């Protein structure tokens, strides 16, 4: 998995640079502009925006009005003009109800993954989610992720619990980690990784090798 993490970091750097270049080149489509701003932050960028929206969802109905949508984008530090935000909201609010489902919005925002890649990501998630409750926790990782080769575990600096939490952090939202990774967060993370890898065969090999699928 250390090999895997190093390769992903290399691809992620390429993706950030590619997204930044595309933004400088000028993008007219507001959803594409927001997607590129997220990807310029790395694989966890879209997942982080999802978490920012969830924090604002006080009543838990997973819907946002225009005010909440605008505030979520602003709080996450993304830059869009008022008209671009309104245009994007209108595109997603297809039933003109004045609210949008942020799960549906995030699905539109994710870089597209083909059926084969989505299947591999879901297979990896289901393998890690031993309890089948739709959330990966430290308890799920026990027996699936081997901590004994981690250098900080070997040196005695970290306990097995600390190694597990650090592992989950890479899929959790930066600066907002809660030690839990939902299926949505896992998919959002891998949509970013997938965007950085053009070759289907390499993505397949990477997923099967790292998760022993």
N, C-alpha and C positions, 0 to 999 in steps of 0.2 A: 504493500500500500504506500510505502514511502516513495517508491519508483513512480507510482500512479500520481501521488500528490505533486511531485516535481514536474511531471509532464503536464499536468493540468495547469500548474502555475505558469509554465512556459506558454501554453496555448492561451491562457487568460491574458497574459501581457500582450500577445498578438491581437487578441480581440479588442482590448482597451484601445490600442493604437488605431486599429481599423475603424472602430466606432468614432473615435475623436477626429480622424481624418474625414470621415463621411459627414460629420457635423460641420466641420470647417468648409466642406464643399457645398454646403447649402442643401437643406432638406425641406420640402414644402409640406409633406404629409405630417400632421401633428402627432399621430400615433407613432409613426416611424421616428419622429424627432425625439419623443419621450423614450421610446425603446432604446435609441442610440445613446441618450444621456444616461440611462440605467446601465447599459452594457459598458459604457466608458468607465463605470465604477467597478467593473469586474463581474464574475459569474453570480455574485450575491446581490447585484444591483436591483434586479426586478423583485427578488424576494424581499429586499429591504423596503421597497415601496409598498409591497403587499402588507408588511407588518405595520407601516405607518398608517395605512388605511384602516387596518383592524383595530389599532389603538383608538382611532376616532369613532369607531362604531359602538357608541355608548349603549344602544339598546339591543345590540347583538343580532340585528336583522340582516346584516351583511349587505346593506344598501347604503348608498351615499347620495345626498343631494348635491347641487352645484357648489354650494358654499363649502361643504365638507370635502368635496373632490378638489376644489381649488386650494383649500387649506392643507390637505394631505400632500399635494404636489409641492407646495411652498415649504412646508415643514421638512420635507425630505431634501430640500435644497435644489430642486430642479427648476430650470428657468424656461418659462413659456409665457408668451404674451396673453393678455386677457382674452382676445378674440380666438387664439389658438386653443385655449382651455375650453371656451364655450363651444367651438366647432367640434372638438374631440368629444365633449360630453354629449352633444347632439347626435353624433355618429353612433355612440354606444347606447343612448337612450332611445332605442328603436320604437318602443311603444308610447313615447312622449309622456311618460308618467311623472317626469321630473326627478326620478331617482334612477340610479344604475346599480347593478349587482357588481361588487368589486371582484368577485371570483371570475365572472364573465369578462370583465375588463382585463384582468391579469392574463386570462387565456389569450385574449387578442394581443396583449402586449408582448407575451413570450415570443422569442424567435421560433418560427415553426420547426417542429421536429417531425420527421416522417414516422410512419406506423411502426417500423422496425425499431427505431431508436426509442420511441415512447414505450414500446413493449419491454425493452431491456431495462429501462429506468424503473418501470413498475415492478419488474421481476426482482430487481435489486432491493427496492423498497420493501416488497412483501417478504423477502428473505430476512431483512433486518427487523421488520416489525413482527417479532415472534408471537406477540400476544394477539395480533390481528385487530388492534383497536384503532388503527389509522394514525398512530403517533409512535415515533421511535424514541425510546427512553434509554437511560443507562442500563436498566434491567434487561431490555431487549438485546443490547449489545453483548451481554455476558454470554460466552460460549460461541459467539459469532465473530467477534473482533478480538484477536489475540494481542494482549497488551505486553506480553513477556519480552518482546523484541524491541519495544519502544525504549530509546536511549535514556529517557528521564525515569522510566520505571526501573530499568537495569541499574542506573546509578543510585536509586533510592530517593531521588528528589520528589517524585510523584507517586501517589498511591494508584491502584488500578482505577478507582473512581475518578481521579483527576485526569487520567489518560482518556477515559471514556468521555468525560465532559469536554475535553479539548477537541476530541474527534467530532463530537456533535456540533461544536462551535463552527466548524468549517462549513456546515450546512445551514446553521442557524443564522439569523440576521445580525450583521456586525453591530456591536455596541448595544444590542437589545437581546442578547442570547438568554434563553430561559431553560436550556437543557432539554428541550423537547423539539422534535422535528416532525412537522406534519407532512402528509403526502403532497400537499400544495407547495410547501417550502422545498421539499426534495425535488419536485418537478421544476419549480422555478429556478433552483440552483442548476440543475442539469440542462435546462434550456439554454442557460448562459454558457455552460461548458460545451454543449453541442454546437452553439453558434461559432465557437472558436475552432472547431474541427470539421474540415470540409469532407474528409474521406469517411464514408460509411463503414468500410471494412476496419479502419483504425478505431473508430468509435466502438464498434462491436467488440474488437479485441480488447480494448481498454476496459470496457465494462465487464466482460467475461473474466478477464484476468484478475481484476481488482476485487470482484465479488464472488469469484468461483461459481459462475452461473452455468 
